[in-house]
């Protein structure tokens, strides 16, 4: 009986500490997450290479910030890629129409006017 009386304050103290822990820990977890998806402007999700990414309702070219060399028009290629004008973009489309879809991104270097410098600048923006 004496042993039980001595342990009672210990159990009460442990119960109080564990109760206080759950009360005070829960709000701090919420405060640490004050920049959750509901508080961030939906048009900016500073993810992929720090660029602006559109909402998920847009097409896949906008979501991953890459352009397909097998489906893009000359105008799209000229607008999206660095160091390329309308003539080079048209050459890419003509090559694709003549020889079929590209099987590798590096195959683009076979197009007249497209070289290693272009590939260095744009390889991260290209997809098949």
DSSP file (Angstrom, degrees, kcal/mol; ACC not computed):
  #  RESIDUE AA STRUCTURE BP1 BP2  ACC     N-H-->O    O-->H-N    N-H-->O    O-->H-N    TCO  KAPPA ALPHA  PHI   PSI    X-CA   Y-CA   Z-CA
    1    1 A X     >        0   0    0      0, 0.0     4,-2.0     0, 0.0     5,-0.2   0.000 360.0 360.0 360.0 -41.9    0.0    0.0    0.0
    2    2 A X  H  >  +     0   0    0      1,-0.2     4,-1.8     2,-0.2     5,-0.2   0.887 360.0  53.6 -63.4 -37.7    2.8    2.4    0.9
    3    3 A X  H  > S+     0   0    0      1,-0.2     4,-1.8     2,-0.2    -1,-0.2   0.893 107.7  50.3 -64.3 -39.4    4.5    1.6   -2.5
    4    4 A X  H  > S+     0   0    0      1,-0.2     4,-1.5     2,-0.2    -1,-0.2   0.887 108.8  51.6 -66.1 -40.1    1.3    2.5   -4.3
    5    5 A X  H  X S+     0   0    0     -4,-2.0     4,-0.7     1,-0.2    -1,-0.2   0.844 110.1  49.6 -66.2 -33.4    1.0    5.8   -2.5
    6    6 A X  H  X S+     0   0    0     -4,-1.8     4,-0.5     1,-0.2    -1,-0.2   0.852 113.1  46.1 -73.5 -34.2    4.6    6.6   -3.4
    7    7 A X  H  X S+     0   0    0     -4,-1.8     4,-2.3     1,-0.2     5,-0.2   0.707  94.0  78.9 -81.9 -20.2    4.1    5.8   -7.1
    8    8 A X  H  X S+     0   0    0     -4,-1.5     4,-2.4     1,-0.2     5,-0.2   0.912  93.2  47.6 -57.4 -47.6    0.8    7.7   -7.4
    9    9 A X  H  X S+     0   0    0     -4,-0.7     4,-2.4     1,-0.2    -1,-0.2   0.870 110.6  53.9 -63.2 -33.5    2.4   11.1   -7.8
   10   10 A X  H  X S+     0   0    0     -4,-0.5     4,-2.4     2,-0.2    -2,-0.2   0.937 110.6  45.2 -64.0 -46.5    4.9    9.7  -10.4
   11   11 A X  H  X S+     0   0    0     -4,-2.3     4,-2.5     2,-0.2    -2,-0.2   0.884 112.6  51.5 -65.7 -38.4    2.0    8.4  -12.5
   12   12 A X  H  X S+     0   0    0     -4,-2.4     4,-2.3    -5,-0.2    -1,-0.2   0.913 110.7  48.7 -63.6 -41.7    0.1   11.6  -12.1
   13   13 A X  H  X S+     0   0    0     -4,-2.4     4,-2.4     2,-0.2    -2,-0.2   0.919 111.9  48.5 -63.7 -44.9    3.1   13.6  -13.2
   14   14 A X  H  X S+     0   0    0     -4,-2.4     4,-2.5     1,-0.2     5,-0.2   0.898 111.8  50.1 -62.5 -40.9    3.7   11.4  -16.2
   15   15 A X  H  X S+     0   0    0     -4,-2.5     4,-2.1     2,-0.2    -1,-0.2   0.902 111.1  48.7 -63.8 -41.7    0.0   11.6  -17.2
   16   16 A X  H  X S+     0   0    0     -4,-2.3     4,-2.6     2,-0.2    -2,-0.2   0.914 112.2  48.6 -65.0 -43.4    0.1   15.4  -16.9
   17   17 A X  H  X S+     0   0    0     -4,-2.4     4,-2.4     1,-0.2    -2,-0.2   0.923 112.4  47.2 -63.9 -45.3    3.3   15.7  -19.0
   18   18 A X  H  X S+     0   0    0     -4,-2.5     4,-1.7     2,-0.2    -1,-0.2   0.880 113.5  48.7 -67.0 -36.2    2.0   13.4  -21.8
   19   19 A X  H  X S+     0   0    0     -4,-2.1     4,-1.8    -5,-0.2    -2,-0.2   0.929 112.5  47.9 -66.2 -45.0   -1.3   15.3  -21.9
   20   20 A X  H  X S+     0   0    0     -4,-2.6     4,-2.6     1,-0.2     5,-0.3   0.880 107.7  57.2 -63.3 -37.4    0.5   18.6  -22.1
   21   21 A X  H  X S+     0   0    0     -4,-2.4     4,-2.4     1,-0.2     5,-0.3   0.922 107.8  45.9 -60.1 -46.1    2.7   17.3  -24.8
   22   22 A X  H  X S+     0   0    0     -4,-1.7     4,-1.2     2,-0.2    -1,-0.2   0.857 113.9  49.4 -68.3 -34.0   -0.2   16.4  -27.1
   23   23 A X  H  X S+     0   0    0     -4,-1.8     4,-0.7     1,-0.2    -2,-0.2   0.926 120.2  34.5 -70.1 -44.4   -1.9   19.8  -26.5
   24   24 A X  H  X S+     0   0    0     -4,-2.6     4,-0.9     1,-0.2    -2,-0.2   0.755 114.6  56.0 -85.5 -24.5    1.2   21.9  -27.1
   25   25 A X  H  X S+     0   0    0     -4,-2.4     4,-1.6    -5,-0.3    -3,-0.2   0.882  98.3  61.4 -75.7 -37.8    2.8   19.7  -29.9
   26   26 A X  H  X S+     0   0    0     -4,-1.2     4,-1.4    -5,-0.3     3,-0.3   0.918 104.3  45.8 -59.8 -49.0   -0.2   19.7  -32.2
   27   27 A X  H  X S+     0   0    0     -4,-0.7     4,-2.3     1,-0.2    -1,-0.2   0.876 109.0  56.3 -64.7 -34.8   -0.4   23.5  -32.8
   28   28 A X  H  X S+     0   0    0     -4,-0.9     4,-1.9     1,-0.2    -1,-0.2   0.858 103.9  53.6 -66.6 -32.8    3.3   23.8  -33.4
   29   29 A X  H  X S+     0   0    0     -4,-1.6     4,-0.6    -3,-0.3    -1,-0.2   0.883 110.2  47.8 -66.0 -36.9    3.2   21.2  -36.2
   30   30 A X  H >< S+     0   0    0     -4,-1.4     3,-0.7     1,-0.2    -2,-0.2   0.894 110.1  51.9 -69.5 -39.3    0.5   23.3  -37.9
   31   31 A X  H >< S+     0   0    0     -4,-2.3     3,-1.2     1,-0.2    -2,-0.2   0.848 103.4  57.9 -66.7 -34.1    2.5   26.5  -37.5
   32   32 A X  H 3< S+     0   0    0     -4,-1.9     3,-0.3     1,-0.3    -1,-0.2   0.739 106.9  50.5 -66.3 -20.7    5.5   24.9  -39.1
   33   33 A X  T X<  +     0   0    0     -3,-0.7     3,-0.6    -4,-0.6    -1,-0.3  -0.168  68.0 128.9-108.7  38.3    3.4   24.2  -42.1
   34   34 A X  T <   +     0   0    0     -3,-1.2     2,-0.3     1,-0.3    -1,-0.2   0.692  68.8  60.1 -70.5 -15.9    2.0   27.7  -42.5
   35   35 A X  T 3  S+     0   0    0     -3,-0.3    -1,-0.3    -4,-0.1    -4,-0.0  -0.386  77.5 147.8-104.1  54.1    3.0   27.7  -46.2
   36   36 A X    X>  -     0   0    0     -3,-0.6     3,-1.7    -2,-0.3     4,-0.7  -0.217  67.2 -87.3 -80.8 178.2    1.0   24.7  -47.2
   37   37 A X  T 34 S+     0   0    0      1,-0.3     3,-0.3     2,-0.2    -1,-0.1   0.729 124.5  60.1 -62.5 -23.1   -0.6   24.3  -50.7
   38   38 A X  T 34 S+     0   0    0      1,-0.2    -1,-0.3     3,-0.0     4,-0.1   0.713 106.9  45.5 -79.0 -18.2   -3.7   26.3  -49.7
   39   39 A X  T <4 S+     0   0    0     -3,-1.7     2,-0.4     2,-0.1    -1,-0.2   0.506  95.2  89.4-101.0  -4.9   -1.8   29.4  -48.9
   40   40 A X  S  < S-     0   0    0     -4,-0.7     2,-0.1    -3,-0.3     5,-0.0  -0.744  92.0-101.3 -94.1 139.2    0.5   29.5  -51.9
   41   41 A X    >   -     0   0    0     -2,-0.4     3,-2.0     1,-0.2    -2,-0.1  -0.391  31.2-136.8 -54.9 124.0   -0.7   31.3  -55.1
   42   42 A X  T 3  S+     0   0    0      1,-0.3    -1,-0.2    -2,-0.1    -2,-0.0   0.689  98.9  62.6 -64.9 -18.0   -1.9   28.4  -57.3
   43   43 A X  T 3  S+     0   0    0      1,-0.1     2,-0.5    11,-0.1    -1,-0.3   0.576 101.4  58.6 -83.9  -6.4   -0.2   29.8  -60.4
   44   44 A X    <   +     0   0    0     -3,-2.0     2,-0.2     8,-0.1    -1,-0.1  -0.970  46.1 159.5-127.1 121.4    3.3   29.5  -58.8
   45   45 A X        -     0   0    0     -2,-0.5     2,-4.9     6,-0.2     3,-0.2  -0.660  33.1-148.8-130.9  74.8    4.7   26.2  -57.6
   46   46 A X        +     0   0    0     -2,-0.2     4,-0.2     1,-0.1     6,-0.1   0.011  59.4 113.0 -48.5  50.5    8.5   27.1  -57.6
   47   47 A X    >   +     0   0    0     -2,-4.9     3,-2.7     4,-0.4    -1,-0.1   0.807  47.8  54.2 -90.6-102.2    9.5   23.5  -58.4
   48   48 A X  G >  S-     0   0    0      1,-0.3     3,-2.3    -3,-0.2    -1,-0.2  -0.125 133.8 -29.0 -50.4 111.9   11.1   22.4  -61.6
   49   49 A X  G 3  S-     0   0    0      1,-0.3    -1,-0.3    -3,-0.1    -2,-0.1   0.717 109.9 -73.7  51.2  27.5   14.2   24.5  -62.1
   50   50 A X  G <  S+     0   0    0     -3,-2.7    -1,-0.3     1,-0.2     2,-0.2   0.670  96.8 137.9  67.5  17.0   12.6   27.3  -60.2
   51   51 A X    <   -     0   0    0     -3,-2.3    -4,-0.4    -6,-0.1     2,-0.3  -0.544  63.2 -94.3 -95.2 160.9   10.3   28.1  -63.1
   52   52 A X        -     0   0    0     -2,-0.2     2,-0.4    -6,-0.1    -8,-0.1  -0.565  40.7-160.3 -73.0 131.1    6.6   29.0  -63.0
   53   53 A X        -     0   0    0     -2,-0.3    -8,-0.1   -10,-0.2    10,-0.1  -0.953  11.2-130.7-118.1 134.2    4.5   26.0  -63.6
   54   54 A X        -     0   0    0     -2,-0.4   -11,-0.1     8,-0.4   -10,-0.0  -0.182  38.7 -76.2 -75.6 170.3    0.9   26.2  -64.7
   55   55 A X    >   -     0   0    0      1,-0.1     3,-1.9     2,-0.1    -1,-0.2  -0.195  48.9-102.5 -61.0 159.7   -2.1   24.4  -63.1
   56   56 A X  T 3  S+     0   0    0      1,-0.3    -1,-0.1    -3,-0.1     7,-0.1   0.544 114.1  76.1 -65.0  -7.4   -2.5   20.7  -63.7
   57   57 A X  T 3  S+     0   0    0      2,-0.0    -1,-0.3     0, 0.0     2,-0.1   0.590  80.5  88.6 -80.5  -9.3   -5.3   21.5  -66.2
   58   58 A X  S <  S-     0   0    0     -3,-1.9     5,-0.0     1,-0.1     2,-0.0  -0.313  90.8 -85.7 -82.7 170.2   -2.7   22.6  -68.8
   59   59 A X    >>  -     0   0    0      1,-0.1     4,-1.3    -2,-0.1     3,-0.8  -0.236  42.0-102.0 -75.4 169.5   -1.0   20.3  -71.3
   60   60 A X  H 3> S+     0   0    0      1,-0.3     4,-2.0     2,-0.2     6,-0.3   0.754 115.5  66.0 -67.1 -26.8    2.1   18.3  -70.5
   61   61 A X  H 3>>S+     0   0    0      1,-0.2     5,-0.7     2,-0.2     4,-0.6   0.894 107.1  42.4 -61.5 -38.2    4.5   20.7  -72.3
   62   62 A X  H <45S+     0   0    0     -3,-0.8    -8,-0.4     2,-0.2    -1,-0.2   0.830 110.7  56.9 -76.6 -31.8    3.7   23.4  -69.8
   63   63 A X  H  <5S+     0   0    0     -4,-1.3    -2,-0.2     1,-0.2    -1,-0.2   0.916 119.3  27.0 -68.6 -43.2    3.8   21.1  -66.8
   64   64 A X  H  <5S-     0   0    0     -4,-2.0    -1,-0.2     2,-0.2    -2,-0.2   0.374 100.7-125.7-104.6   6.9    7.3   19.8  -67.3
   65   65 A X  T  <5S+     0   0    0     -4,-0.6     2,-0.3     1,-0.2    -3,-0.2   0.795  72.0 115.0  58.3  31.0    8.7   22.9  -69.1
   66   66 A X      < -     0   0    0     -5,-0.7     2,-0.4    -6,-0.3    60,-0.2  -0.920  55.8-140.0-127.4 157.8    9.9   20.7  -72.1
   67   67 A X  E     -a  126   0A   0     58,-3.2    60,-2.2    -2,-0.3     2,-0.5  -0.936  18.0-122.5-120.4 140.8    8.9   20.7  -75.7
   68   68 A X  E >>  -a  127   0A   0     -2,-0.4     4,-2.0    58,-0.2     3,-0.6  -0.691  10.9-160.2 -83.6 122.5    8.4   17.6  -77.9
   69   69 A X  T 34 S+     0   0    0     58,-2.6    59,-0.2    -2,-0.5    -1,-0.1   0.607  91.9  56.7 -76.0  -9.8   10.6   17.7  -81.0
   70   70 A X  T 34 S+     0   0    0     57,-0.4    -1,-0.2    31,-0.1    58,-0.1   0.636 121.0  21.4 -93.2 -16.3    8.2   15.1  -82.5
   71   71 A X  T <4 S+     0   0    0     -3,-0.6    -2,-0.2     2,-0.1    -1,-0.1   0.597  92.8 106.6-126.1 -16.9    5.0   17.0  -82.2
   72   72 A X     <  -     0   0    0     -4,-2.0     2,-0.1     1,-0.1    -5,-0.0  -0.340  63.8-124.8 -72.0 146.9    5.8   20.8  -81.8
   73   73 A X     >  -     0   0    0      1,-0.1     4,-2.4    -2,-0.0     5,-0.2  -0.357  28.3-105.2 -79.7 168.0    5.1   23.2  -84.7
   74   74 A X  H  > S+     0   0    0      1,-0.2     4,-2.6     2,-0.2     5,-0.2   0.889 122.3  53.0 -61.6 -39.4    7.9   25.4  -86.1
   75   75 A X  H  > S+     0   0    0      1,-0.2     4,-2.0     2,-0.2    -1,-0.2   0.909 109.5  48.0 -63.6 -42.3    6.3   28.4  -84.3
   76   76 A X  H  > S+     0   0    0      2,-0.2     4,-2.3     1,-0.2     5,-0.2   0.914 112.6  48.6 -65.0 -42.7    6.3   26.6  -81.0
   77   77 A X  H  X S+     0   0    0     -4,-2.4     4,-2.3     1,-0.2    -2,-0.2   0.932 112.0  48.7 -62.8 -45.8    9.9   25.5  -81.4
   78   78 A X  H  < S+     0   0    0     -4,-2.6     6,-0.3     1,-0.2    -1,-0.2   0.871 115.5  44.6 -63.2 -37.3   11.1   29.0  -82.4
   79   79 A X  H  < S+     0   0    0     -4,-2.0    -1,-0.2    -5,-0.2    -2,-0.2   0.872 119.3  39.5 -73.8 -38.1    9.3   30.5  -79.4
   80   80 A X  H  < S+     0   0    0     -4,-2.3     2,-0.2    -5,-0.2    -2,-0.2   0.807 102.8  71.3 -87.4 -32.4   10.3   28.0  -76.8
   81   81 A X  S >< S-     0   0    0     -4,-2.3     3,-0.6    -5,-0.2     2,-0.3  -0.601  76.3-120.7 -96.5 149.2   14.0   27.3  -77.6
   82   82 A X  T 3  S+     0   0    0     -2,-0.2     3,-0.1     1,-0.2    39,-0.1  -0.628  90.4  13.4 -84.0 140.5   17.1   29.5  -77.2
   83   83 A X  T 3  S+     0   0    0     -2,-0.3     2,-0.4     1,-0.2    -1,-0.2   0.758  99.5 111.6  72.4  26.3   19.2   30.4  -80.2
   84   84 A X    <   -     0   0    0     -3,-0.6    -1,-0.2    -6,-0.3     2,-0.1  -0.996  44.3-167.7-136.7 132.4   16.7   29.3  -82.8
   85   85 A X     >  -     0   0    0     -2,-0.4     4,-2.1    -3,-0.1     5,-0.2  -0.360  45.6 -84.5-103.8-171.6   14.7   31.3  -85.3
   86   86 A X  H  > S+     0   0    0      1,-0.2     4,-2.5     2,-0.2     5,-0.2   0.868 124.4  55.0 -64.8 -36.7   11.8   30.4  -87.5
   87   87 A X  H  > S+     0   0    0      2,-0.2     4,-2.0     1,-0.2    -1,-0.2   0.935 111.0  43.1 -65.0 -46.2   14.1   29.1  -90.3
   88   88 A X  H  > S+     0   0    0      2,-0.2     4,-1.9     1,-0.2    -1,-0.2   0.887 113.7  52.4 -66.5 -37.6   15.9   26.6  -88.1
   89   89 A X  H  X S+     0   0    0     -4,-2.1     4,-1.9     1,-0.2    -2,-0.2   0.908 109.6  48.8 -64.0 -41.0   12.6   25.6  -86.5
   90   90 A X  H  X S+     0   0    0     -4,-2.5     4,-2.7     1,-0.2    -1,-0.2   0.864 107.6  55.8 -65.5 -35.4   11.1   25.0  -89.9
   91   91 A X  H  X S+     0   0    0     -4,-2.0     4,-2.4     2,-0.2    -1,-0.2   0.881 106.3  51.0 -63.9 -37.5   14.2   22.9  -90.8
   92   92 A X  H  X S+     0   0    0     -4,-1.9     4,-2.2     2,-0.2    -2,-0.2   0.933 112.2  46.0 -63.6 -45.9   13.5   20.7  -87.7
   93   93 A X  H  X S+     0   0    0     -4,-1.9     4,-2.3     2,-0.2    -2,-0.2   0.904 112.9  49.9 -65.2 -41.7    9.9   20.2  -88.8
   94   94 A X  H  X S+     0   0    0     -4,-2.7     4,-2.2     2,-0.2    -1,-0.2   0.907 110.4  50.3 -63.7 -41.6   10.9   19.5  -92.4
   95   95 A X  H  X S+     0   0    0     -4,-2.4     4,-2.9     1,-0.2     5,-0.3   0.925 111.3  49.1 -60.2 -44.9   13.5   16.9  -91.3
   96   96 A X  H  X S+     0   0    0     -4,-2.2     4,-1.7     1,-0.2    -2,-0.2   0.887 112.0  48.3 -62.9 -40.6   10.9   15.2  -89.1
   97   97 A X  H  < S+     0   0    0     -4,-2.3    -1,-0.2     2,-0.2    -2,-0.2   0.856 116.5  43.5 -68.4 -34.7    8.4   15.1  -92.0
   98   98 A X  H  < S+     0   0    0     -4,-2.2    -2,-0.2    -5,-0.2    -1,-0.2   0.908 129.2  22.7 -77.6 -43.5   11.0   13.7  -94.4
   99   99 A X  H  < S-     0   0    0     -4,-2.9    -3,-0.2     1,-0.3    -2,-0.2   0.473 107.6-115.8-106.7  -4.5   12.6   11.1  -92.1
  100  100 A X     <  -     0   0    0     -4,-1.7    -1,-0.3    -5,-0.3    -2,-0.1  -0.343  58.6 -20.2  93.6 179.4    9.9   10.4  -89.5
  101  101 A X  S    S-     0   0    0      1,-0.1     2,-0.2    -2,-0.1   -31,-0.1  -0.198  72.8-102.5 -62.0 150.3    9.9   11.0  -85.8
  102  102 A X        -     0   0    0      1,-0.1    -1,-0.1    26,-0.1     3,-0.1  -0.522  25.2-165.6 -70.8 137.7   13.1   11.5  -83.9
  103  103 A X  S    S+     0   0    0      1,-0.3     2,-0.3    -2,-0.2    -1,-0.1   0.654  77.2  23.9 -97.6 -19.3   14.1    8.4  -81.9
  104  104 A X  S >  S-     0   0    0      1,-0.1     3,-0.9    23,-0.1    -1,-0.3  -0.987  73.1-128.6-141.1 148.4   16.7   10.2  -79.8
  105  105 A X  G >  S+     0   0    0     -2,-0.3     3,-1.9     1,-0.2     4,-0.2   0.869 109.1  62.7 -64.1 -35.7   17.1   13.9  -78.9
  106  106 A X  G >  S+     0   0    0      1,-0.3     3,-1.8     2,-0.2    -1,-0.2   0.726  85.0  76.6 -62.9 -21.4   20.7   13.8  -80.1
  107  107 A X  G X  S+     0   0    0     -3,-0.9     3,-1.8     1,-0.3    -1,-0.3   0.697  75.3  79.1 -62.4 -18.7   19.4   13.0  -83.6
  108  108 A X  G X  S+     0   0    0     -3,-1.9     3,-1.9     1,-0.3    -1,-0.3   0.785  76.9  71.6 -60.1 -28.1   18.5   16.7  -83.8
  109  109 A X  G <  S+     0   0    0     -3,-1.8    -1,-0.3     1,-0.3     5,-0.2   0.649  84.0  69.5 -66.0 -13.3   22.1   17.5  -84.6
  110  110 A X  G <  S+     0   0    0     -3,-1.8     2,-0.3    -4,-0.2    -1,-0.3   0.655  79.2  95.8 -76.7 -15.1   21.6   15.9  -88.0
  111  111 A X  S X  S-     0   0    0     -3,-1.9     3,-2.0    -4,-0.2   -19,-0.1  -0.599  92.7-102.2 -76.0 134.4   19.3   18.9  -88.9
  112  112 A X  T 3  S+     0   0    0     -2,-0.3    -1,-0.1     1,-0.3     3,-0.1  -0.349 106.6  19.4 -58.7 128.6   21.2   21.6  -90.9
  113  113 A X  T 3  S+     0   0    0      1,-0.2     2,-0.6    -4,-0.1    -1,-0.3   0.333  97.1 108.9  93.2  -6.4   22.1   24.5  -88.6
  114  114 A X    <   +     0   0    0     -3,-2.0    -1,-0.2    -5,-0.2     2,-0.2  -0.914  44.0 155.7-106.1 120.0   21.7   22.6  -85.3
  115  115 A X     >  -     0   0    0     -2,-0.6     4,-2.0    -3,-0.1     3,-0.2  -0.595  57.3 -73.6-131.0-169.0   24.9   21.9  -83.5
  116  116 A X  H  > S+     0   0    0      1,-0.2     4,-2.5     2,-0.2     5,-0.2   0.836 123.8  56.6 -60.6 -35.6   26.5   21.1  -80.2
  117  117 A X  H  > S+     0   0    0      2,-0.2     4,-1.9     1,-0.2    -1,-0.2   0.925 108.4  47.2 -64.2 -43.0   26.1   24.7  -78.9
  118  118 A X  H  > S+     0   0    0      1,-0.2     4,-1.9     2,-0.2    -1,-0.2   0.918 111.9  50.8 -61.1 -43.6   22.3   24.6  -79.5
  119  119 A X  H  X S+     0   0    0     -4,-2.0     4,-2.2     1,-0.2    -2,-0.2   0.885 108.1  52.2 -64.5 -39.2   22.1   21.2  -77.8
  120  120 A X  H  < S+     0   0    0     -4,-2.5     4,-0.3     1,-0.2    -1,-0.2   0.912 113.8  43.9 -62.2 -42.1   24.0   22.5  -74.7
  121  121 A X  H  < S+     0   0    0     -4,-1.9    -1,-0.2    -5,-0.2    -2,-0.2   0.819 128.5  24.8 -71.4 -31.2   21.6   25.4  -74.4
  122  122 A X  H >X S+     0   0    0     -4,-1.9     3,-2.0    -5,-0.2     4,-0.6   0.460  83.3 102.7-119.9  -2.3   18.4   23.5  -75.0
  123  123 A X  G >< S+     0   0    0     -4,-2.2     3,-0.9     1,-0.3    -1,-0.1   0.836  85.5  53.7 -58.5 -32.9   18.9   19.8  -74.1
  124  124 A X  G 34 S+     0   0    0     -4,-0.3    -1,-0.3     1,-0.2    -2,-0.1   0.648 107.7  52.3 -75.2 -12.4   17.0   20.2  -70.8
  125  125 A X  G <4 S+     0   0    0     -3,-2.0   -58,-3.2   -59,-0.1     2,-0.3   0.460  96.6  87.9 -98.0  -3.3   14.0   21.8  -72.6
  126  126 A X  E <<  +a   67   0A   0     -3,-0.9     2,-0.3    -4,-0.6   -58,-0.2  -0.722  43.5 164.8-105.1 147.0   13.6   18.9  -75.2
  127  127 A X  E      a   68   0A   0    -60,-2.2   -58,-2.6    -2,-0.3   -57,-0.4  -0.964 360.0 360.0-146.8 163.0   11.7   15.7  -75.1
  128  128 A X              0   0    0     -2,-0.3   -60,-0.1   -60,-0.2   -26,-0.1   0.475 360.0 360.0 -77.9 360.0   10.7   13.2  -77.7
